[in-house]
Amino acid sequence: MSSLKVVIVDDEFLIRNYLKRRVCWEELGMEIAGEASSAREALDLIDQIIPDIIFTDICMPFMDGIEFSKAVVEKFPHIKIVIITGHDEFDYVKRSIKLGISDFLLKPVNPEEIRKVALELKSKIEMERTHIKEYEKLKQRLDESLPYMQEKFLNEILLGELDQHEIVDKMAYFKIIMNEQSDVFQTAVVEVSDSVGGPHDREEELILLAMKCSDLIRQVLKEDLFVHVFFDNSRKIVILSNNESLDLTDCCETIKALLINRCKCFVSIGIGNKIHGLKNIKVTYREACDALNYKVVIGKNQVVNYNDITYNSDQSWRGIPNKGEKLDFFIKTGMKYKAIELIDELFSESCFNLSITIENLRLEAFDIISTCMRVLLEFKIDTSSLWGKNTKPYEDVFRMDNLLEMKDYLKSLLEKVINKIHSFNERKANILIVQIQEYIEQNMHDSNLSLSTIAKEFYVSPSHLCRLFKQETKQTVVEYITRQRMEYAKKILKETNLKVYQIGEMVGINDPNYFSTIFKKFTGLSVNEFRKKVE
């Protein structure tokens, strides 16, 4: 690979000179292709040079490094940009990474940091160039592909659309080699999906991935003339074997490991039984598809034989009666274990049958998510505080393609929601208790102040208030009222010469004898004894 071109942009000559001279760019496989003292000058220079990497300061006159970077990325998205910034702008730069800035260095920079960033960017550039080359090669391969008519013919066999004579005649025409000494056939169906997700889920990328995997499978089986690899009508890879001695299960385990390692993708393989006769290839293919569909239960990266799968004989999706109401109740009451039990029951492997698809499971999951969202809205809880602004549960579920992954995800989601509701209720209870305590302090002179009057004032039941108050303060409402009244009475006794009945009325106890009794019980002293002690 030729040297990568580097451009330095900084309004200070000493900084530009430092960056040029303190790093041996040639050793890194790079060259300083140009430098500029301003962003405007740099834009003209970049149009001429089209560098691979730009090191730019963030603070420059007329146009700062962020605006400059935005202009560059819009025109040349492949160029890697490194922002050099002082401590004060550090947070600002981090927020600007979304513009396409590849990295940033904090001043003062040292040569080793520059070298490290440069080498990392070089590695990224090399990977991108390799990917582009592979992409172009695979795209050309896509245009060529397997001969269309040959693949179409093999799919007609899989679907049982041809009779015996048609199959034999067309096999000769399409030069498809079969074993004349054996009429035993067996099929395997391979499904691959990108393990990275995101933009790689584009249809073209998935087709290219499948083509790459099919090429690798052909390499594994290239010595066996009686094994054919092709795509079915749903773009799954089909392995059709006419080699009776081939252990297709062992072979598929090897293929699975190879694809996972080389393509970094998810692999699911279903294998049908061995059958006799060309006309019955459709049977082993259908069995392989049923075995492959079992990935909905056991997850990805599995090889499944048709004889190993177990389905519920009930061909209907049973669901759970009043599922939404039950889940709503479990969430609001904090019954986490009950909510988890409901998910386990709903997504039990035993409920799976041939008629159930991943779409059925997704719809059930969407209902659960909707219930969670509805409860959160009832409590006026911002959902972004629970799973972040960039996380979208519906999209997460839509990307899932098996029961186990979906079940684990929903359990985790429910735990988060229930914990959030619990925290919300705790904060709400704490606020209520503080308000009640303030109310008691302001109304302790009222002789009618009691548990029932306070409950009525705050629109809660006396039993709930009693339980909540005890939970938060470790004392009953009556105990708290009495304590506040006695503390205030002590204060009055210390500061005034009022009589006992007057003090009693001020703290809401109109009976002087009862006041004296309560006061002595609370302080251990009679009113007169307390007065003498504090005088």
Salt bridges, closest charged atoms under 4 A:
GLU35 OE1 - ARG16 NE 2.74
GLU35 OE2 - LYS20 NZ 2.42
ASP47 OD1 - LYS75 NZ 2.91
ASP52 OD1 - ARG129 NH2 2.83
ASP57 OD1 - LYS107 NZ 3.14
ASP91 OD1 - LYS94 NZ 3.96
GLU128 OE2 - LYS80 NZ 2.56
GLU151 OE2 - ARG235 NH1 3.66
GLU156 OE2 - LYS152 NZ 2.80
GLU156 OE1 - LYS170 NZ 3.83
ASP183 OD1 - HIS276 ND1 3.13
GLU191 OE2 - LYS236 NZ 3.70
GLU191 OE1 - LYS295 NZ 2.96
ASP194 OD2 - HIS200 ND1 3.95
GLU205 OE2 - ARG202 NH2 3.42
ASP215 OD1 - ARG218 NH1 3.42
GLU253 OE1 - LYS256 NZ 3.44
ASP328 OD1 - LYS332 NZ 3.08
GLU341 OE1 - LYS338 NZ 3.96
ASP344 OD1 - LYS411 NZ 2.62
GLU359 OE2 - ARG362 NH1 3.77
GLU364 OE1 - LYS323 NZ 2.54
ASP367 OD2 - LYS323 NZ 3.40
GLU378 OE1 - LYS332 NZ 2.68
GLU395 OE2 - LYS392 NZ 3.88
ASP396 OD1 - ARG399 NH2 2.79
ASP401 OD1 - LYS300 NZ 3.35
GLU405 OE1 - LYS300 NZ 3.63
GLU426 OE2 - HIS422 NE2 3.12
GLU487 OE1 - LYS490 NZ 3.69
GLU495 OE1 - LYS491 NZ 3.20
